[in-house]
Amino acid sequence: MDQNLTTVQDDIHYRFKQVKLLELALAHSSWANEQGRPELSNERLEFLGDAVLELCVSEEAYRRFPDSAEGLLTKLRSRLVKTSTLAGVARGLGLDRRMLLGRGEETQGGRDRDSLLADALEALFGAVFMDGGFEAAQTLVLRLLDPLWPESPALPGGKDCKSRLQELTQETHRERPVYTLVDSSGPEHHKTFEVEVLLPGGQRFRATGPSLKKAEQAAAQSAINALTQRAPKP
């Protein structure tokens, strides 16, 4: 099996019975068109995953905030499923490095484009739904978005990933994570930054982003993904 596919499955804590679905989720239309096989793009899975994501977040918001009015819950859901939020989660999973892009999209900076990353994450949710059913997809959605939920639906959002990771490491080791800039590449107007975060327990996680801040947030999200798992609902 391709190492990228194995790594993605490790990061999301889910093993595909039909690995072709995971491959499809990572395939952008630019790549599929270059192959002369437009049906191999992730657009249909993204369409499905968008609906799965909205249902999962809606149900969780309904459960978490039983006294909140529909208007507040709608605004909260919009914040959690907006493109920039999903793109940050996708970077934390390293999907920016694992997407299949056409040459033109690659040279135009497609790996840093929030819209492509958000679509890939939604396609991943759709792929898990098709492979393992709603419960498997729901478990993945709730685990990945768990650090982003606010304490109240009236608040603008949950803690940023670096703050959340610091809380986790303080709880377990009484120490803070350490971030290191590993590399930066590309022209000045379009740089890509690679950051590594070292946890007190010795684990290391890397991520890239179009700015140092976004790369650090993505590395923190990747570490959170590994440290926190939401137990499936009974």
C-alpha positions in Angstrom: 0.0 0.0 0.0 1.2 3.6 -0.7 2.9 5.0 2.3 0.8 8.2 2.1 -2.4 6.2 2.3 -1.1 4.3 5.3 -0.1 7.5 7.1 -3.5 9.1 6.5 -5.2 6.0 8.0 -2.9 6.1 11.0 -3.6 9.8 11.5 -7.4 9.4 11.4 -7.4 6.1 13.4 -9.5 4.4 10.7 -8.6 1.5 8.4 -10.4 1.4 5.1 -11.8 -1.9 3.8 -11.9 -0.2 0.4 -8.7 1.7 0.1 -9.8 3.0 -3.4 -12.2 5.2 -1.6 -9.3 6.9 0.3 -7.4 7.3 -3.0 -10.5 8.9 -4.5 -10.9 11.3 -1.6 -7.4 12.7 -2.2 -7.8 13.1 -6.0 -8.5 16.7 -7.1 -10.3 17.2 -10.4 -7.1 18.8 -12.0 -5.3 15.5 -11.5 -8.3 13.4 -12.7 -8.6 15.5 -15.8 -4.9 15.0 -16.6 -5.4 11.3 -16.4 -8.3 11.6 -18.8 -10.5 10.2 -16.1 -12.6 13.0 -14.7 -14.7 10.5 -12.8 -11.7 9.8 -10.6 -11.9 13.2 -8.9 -13.1 13.6 -5.3 -16.0 15.9 -6.1 -18.7 13.3 -5.6 -17.3 12.2 -2.3 -16.9 15.9 -1.3 -20.6 16.4 -2.0 -21.5 13.4 0.2 -19.0 14.4 2.9 -20.4 17.9 3.1 -23.8 16.5 4.1 -22.3 14.0 6.6 -20.3 16.8 8.2 -23.3 19.1 8.5 -25.5 16.4 10.1 -22.7 15.4 12.6 -22.1 19.0 13.6 -25.8 19.8 13.8 -26.5 16.8 16.1 -23.5 17.5 18.3 -24.5 21.2 18.7 -28.0 20.1 19.6 -26.7 17.7 22.2 -24.0 20.0 23.7 -26.2 23.1 24.0 -29.7 21.9 24.9 -30.9 25.4 26.0 -29.7 27.3 22.9 -32.0 28.7 20.3 -31.9 27.5 16.6 -30.3 30.8 15.5 -27.3 30.4 17.8 -26.9 26.8 16.8 -27.0 27.7 13.1 -24.3 30.4 13.6 -22.1 28.0 15.5 -22.4 25.3 12.9 -21.4 27.8 10.2 -18.3 28.7 12.1 -17.3 25.1 12.6 -17.8 24.0 8.9 -16.5 27.1 7.2 -13.7 26.7 4.7 -10.9 28.2 6.7 -11.7 26.0 9.7 -11.8 22.8 7.7 -8.6 23.8 5.9 -6.8 24.1 9.2 -7.9 20.6 10.2 -6.9 19.3 6.8 -3.4 20.8 7.2 -3.1 19.2 10.7 -3.7 15.8 9.0 -1.1 16.5 6.3 -3.7 16.4 3.5 -1.9 19.4 1.9 1.1 17.1 1.2 -1.0 14.1 0.2 -3.5 15.5 -2.3 -3.2 14.4 -5.9 -3.0 17.6 -7.9 -2.6 18.3 -11.6 0.6 20.1 -12.7 -1.1 23.4 -13.3 -2.9 23.4 -9.9 0.4 22.4 -8.3 2.4 25.3 -9.8 -0.4 27.7 -8.8 -0.1 26.9 -5.1 -3.1 24.5 -4.9 -1.6 22.8 -1.8 -2.0 25.9 0.2 -5.5 26.8 -1.1 -8.1 26.6 1.7 -10.9 25.7 -0.6 -9.0 22.6 -2.0 -8.1 21.5 1.5 -11.6 21.9 2.9 -13.0 19.9 -0.1 -10.4 17.1 0.5 -11.4 16.9 4.1 -15.1 16.7 3.3 -14.3 14.0 0.6 -12.4 12.1 3.4 -15.6 12.2 5.5 -17.6 11.0 2.6 -15.1 8.2 1.9 -15.3 7.0 5.6 -19.1 7.1 5.4 -19.1 5.0 2.3 -16.6 2.5 3.7 -17.7 2.2 7.3 -21.1 3.8 7.6 -22.4 6.8 9.5 -21.1 5.9 12.9 -17.5 5.6 11.6 -17.8 8.9 9.8 -19.4 10.6 12.9 -16.6 9.3 15.2 -14.0 10.8 12.8 -15.8 14.2 12.4 -16.4 14.6 16.2 -12.8 13.7 17.1 -11.2 16.1 14.6 -13.5 19.0 15.5 -13.5 18.4 19.2 -10.8 21.0 20.0 -12.7 23.7 18.1 -16.0 23.7 20.0 -16.6 26.8 22.2 -17.8 26.6 25.7 -20.9 28.5 24.6 -22.5 28.8 21.2 -22.5 32.6 21.7 -18.7 32.7 21.8 -16.8 33.3 18.6 -15.1 29.9 18.7 -13.1 27.4 20.6 -9.5 27.8 21.7 -6.9 27.9 18.9 -5.0 24.6 18.4 -1.7 25.9 20.0 -3.6 26.9 23.2 -5.5 23.6 23.3 -2.3 21.6 22.8 -0.6 23.5 25.6 -3.4 22.7 27.9 -3.1 19.0 27.1 0.7 18.9 27.7 0.4 20.9 30.9 -2.2 18.4 32.2 0.0 15.4 31.4 3.6 16.6 31.8 3.4 20.1 33.4 5.5 21.4 30.4 4.8 23.2 27.1 5.3 22.0 23.6 8.2 23.4 21.6 7.8 24.7 18.1 10.7 24.7 15.6 10.9 26.1 12.0 12.3 23.2 10.0 12.2 24.7 6.5 10.8 27.4 4.3 10.7 27.3 0.6 9.3 29.2 -2.4 9.3 32.8 -3.5 8.9 35.6 -1.0 5.3 36.3 -2.0 4.3 32.6 -1.8 6.4 30.8 0.8 5.7 27.5 2.4 6.7 27.0 6.0 7.4 23.6 7.6 7.2 23.5 11.4 7.8 20.7 13.9 6.3 20.6 17.4 8.1 18.6 20.1 5.9 17.4 22.9 7.2 16.8 26.5 6.7 13.1 26.0 9.1 13.1 23.0 6.6 12.8 20.2 7.2 15.0 17.2 4.7 16.2 14.6 5.3 18.2 11.5 3.0 20.3 9.3 3.3 22.9 6.6 1.4 26.2 5.9 1.5 29.4 3.9 2.7 31.3 7.0 4.6 30.4 10.1 1.5 30.9 12.3 -0.6 28.6 10.1 2.1 26.0 10.0 2.4 26.1 13.9 -1.4 25.8 14.2 -1.4 22.9 11.7 1.4 21.1 13.6 -0.5 21.6 16.9 -3.7 20.2 15.3 -1.8 17.2 14.1 -0.5 16.6 17.6 -4.0 17.0 19.1 -5.4 14.5 16.6 -2.9 12.0 17.8 -3.4 12.7 21.6 -7.2 12.9 21.7 -9.6 10.3 20.6 -13.3 10.6 21.2 -14.9 7.4 22.3 -17.8 6.2 20.0 -21.3 6.8 21.3 -22.9 3.7 22.8 
